[in-house]
Amino acid sequence: MVMTDPVADCLTRIRNACRAKHKRVDIPASKIKVEIARILQENHFIQNYKVLDDGRQGILRVYLKYVDEKPVVHGIERVSKPGLRVYKDKDSLPRIRNGLGIAIVSTSQGLLTDRQSREAGVGGEVLAKVW
């Protein structure tokens, strides 16, 4: 099967692992997926992540976070898809759950949260929403 949207696959694996109450989930690694994991960790949605060398492209191992046996990630959703890209300028970036969630935005300065890209004064492609 040909993977047309690896970022959506990454988000779906995290969503499914949270629902199944797994401690960790393994995802084929890429630079953008590692950056997504970094943002999720900085915003306390996951415990940690590691990139393991398997001799090919590598494996991104994401350690999920739970509070009172409930996943911290309540929802994770792809916004911009290969068939319909969603670009927003800094003023029209979405606010997720009144600031309780984050939007992951691909900007000219790398992957940022919606809050960081507003502060930096840049817009970009809205990749995903997490709450």
C-alpha positions as CSV (number, residue, x, y, z in Angstrom):
1,M,0.0,0.0,0.0
2,V,1.3,3.4,-0.9
3,M,1.3,6.0,1.9
4,T,-0.1,9.3,0.5
5,D,-0.2,11.2,3.8
6,P,2.5,10.1,6.3
7,V,1.6,12.9,8.8
8,A,-2.1,11.8,9.0
9,D,-0.8,8.2,9.6
10,C,1.4,9.5,12.4
11,L,-1.5,11.4,14.1
12,T,-3.8,8.4,13.6
13,R,-1.3,6.0,15.2
14,I,-1.0,8.4,18.3
15,R,-4.8,8.7,18.5
16,N,-5.4,5.0,18.3
17,A,-2.6,4.2,20.8
18,C,-4.2,6.7,23.3
19,R,-7.6,5.1,22.9
20,A,-6.1,1.6,23.4
21,K,-4.2,2.9,26.5
22,H,-0.8,1.8,25.2
23,K,2.3,3.2,26.9
24,R,4.2,3.9,23.6
25,V,3.7,3.8,19.9
26,D,6.2,3.2,17.1
27,I,6.0,5.3,13.9
28,P,8.2,5.3,10.8
29,A,10.5,8.4,11.4
30,S,10.8,11.5,9.3
31,K,12.0,15.0,10.1
32,I,8.5,16.4,10.2
33,K,7.2,13.7,12.4
34,V,10.1,14.2,14.8
35,E,9.3,17.9,14.9
36,I,5.6,17.1,15.6
37,A,6.7,14.9,18.5
38,R,8.9,17.7,19.8
39,I,6.0,20.1,19.8
40,L,3.7,17.6,21.5
41,Q,6.4,17.1,24.2
42,E,7.0,20.8,24.7
43,N,3.3,21.3,25.2
44,H,3.0,18.4,27.6
45,F,0.8,16.2,25.4
46,I,3.3,13.3,25.4
47,Q,5.9,12.2,28.0
48,N,8.8,11.7,25.6
49,Y,10.0,10.5,22.2
50,K,13.1,8.8,20.8
51,V,14.4,8.2,17.3
52,L,15.6,4.6,17.0
53,D,18.0,3.5,14.2
54,D,16.7,0.4,12.4
55,G,19.2,0.6,9.5
56,R,16.5,2.1,7.2
57,Q,14.6,5.3,7.8
58,G,14.4,4.9,11.6
59,I,11.6,4.5,14.0
60,L,10.0,7.3,16.0
61,R,9.0,5.9,19.4
62,V,6.5,8.1,21.2
63,Y,5.8,7.6,24.9
64,L,2.2,8.6,25.7
65,K,1.1,10.5,28.7
66,Y,-1.8,9.7,31.0
67,V,-3.4,11.5,34.0
68,D,-5.6,9.3,36.2
69,E,-5.5,6.6,33.5
70,K,-7.0,9.1,31.0
71,P,-5.0,10.1,28.0
72,V,-3.7,13.7,27.9
73,V,-4.4,13.8,24.2
74,H,-8.2,14.2,24.0
75,G,-8.2,14.8,20.3
76,I,-5.7,15.0,17.4
77,E,-6.9,16.0,14.0
78,R,-5.3,16.6,10.6
79,V,-6.3,20.0,9.1
80,S,-4.3,20.4,5.9
81,K,-4.5,17.4,3.6
82,P,-2.7,16.5,0.4
83,G,-5.9,17.2,-1.6
84,L,-6.7,20.4,0.3
85,R,-3.9,22.5,1.8
86,V,-4.9,25.0,4.5
87,Y,-2.8,28.1,4.8
88,K,-3.5,30.9,7.3
89,D,-1.8,34.2,8.0
90,K,-0.8,35.1,11.5
91,D,-4.0,37.0,12.2
92,S,-6.4,34.2,11.1
93,L,-4.6,31.2,12.8
94,P,-7.2,29.1,14.6
95,R,-7.5,29.1,18.4
96,I,-8.0,25.6,19.6
97,R,-10.4,25.1,22.5
98,N,-9.9,28.8,23.6
99,G,-6.1,28.3,24.0
100,L,-6.3,24.9,25.8
101,G,-5.3,23.1,22.6
102,I,-2.7,23.9,20.0
103,A,-2.5,24.1,16.2
104,I,0.7,22.8,14.7
105,V,1.7,25.2,11.9
106,S,4.4,24.7,9.3
107,T,6.1,28.1,8.8
108,S,9.2,29.4,7.1
109,Q,10.8,29.2,10.6
110,G,10.0,25.5,11.0
111,L,7.1,23.9,12.8
112,L,5.6,26.1,15.4
113,T,2.4,26.2,17.6
114,D,-0.3,28.7,16.7
115,R,0.8,30.8,19.7
116,Q,4.5,30.8,18.7
117,S,3.7,31.7,15.1
118,R,1.5,34.6,16.2
119,E,4.4,35.9,18.4
120,A,6.9,35.4,15.6
121,G,4.5,37.2,13.2
122,V,4.4,34.5,10.6
123,G,1.6,32.3,9.1
124,G,1.8,29.0,7.3
125,E,0.2,25.7,6.6
126,V,-2.0,24.5,9.5
127,L,-1.0,20.8,9.8
128,A,-2.9,19.6,12.8
129,K,-5.0,20.5,15.8
130,V,-4.4,18.9,19.2
131,W,-6.4,19.2,22.4
